[in-house]
Amino acid sequence: MSTWLTCSEILQVHLSDFESVAKWWLCRKKHTITNMCTSAIIWTIWKLRNSLCFQGGVYSDVKVVLIRAAGMLRRWKVLCKEAESTHLEEVVVALEQKAKESPRIGWLPASLGTQGMTMTRVTSSSTFGALPASLGGAGDGPSDFINFWCSATV
């Protein structure tokens, strides 16, 4: 399960990398819920990275990101207008439901949004760890993801 694919399904927008996430921030008032969700996921990944690198945390599954992001969004709900608050709650419930699903093995196009159909094997653990080339990685698992972020110099 990929965090961005899950978020894309729920929000019904294309999210696959940082650029596709950042483009929604340009029209921040029109896409409040999308921006809140992507911000919560990015912040959750950052906090998880810090926990793993500095507090001896142990990585278990990408579902941790979804559950923590859902909790964060629930706390941020007070920042929304009433109409947006209802939609945000639906998104939170959907994130929690996705996190409870059983892991699946499937095949997805290696590069979403292109015409080529090069296929890549996707599992619940490998998708989270695969880093885009723009981040300097071609990692294939959670340990590559963790090693990349824990060894990055700030």
Secondary structure, 3 states (H helix, E strand, C coil): CCHHHHHHHHHCCCCCCHHHHHHHHHHCCCCHHHHHHHHHHHHHHHHHHHHHHHCCCCCCCCHHHHHHHHHHHHHHHHHCCHHHHHHHHHHHHHHHHHHHCCCCCEEEECCCCCCCCCEEEECCCHHHHCCCHHHCCCCCCHHHHHHHHHHCCC
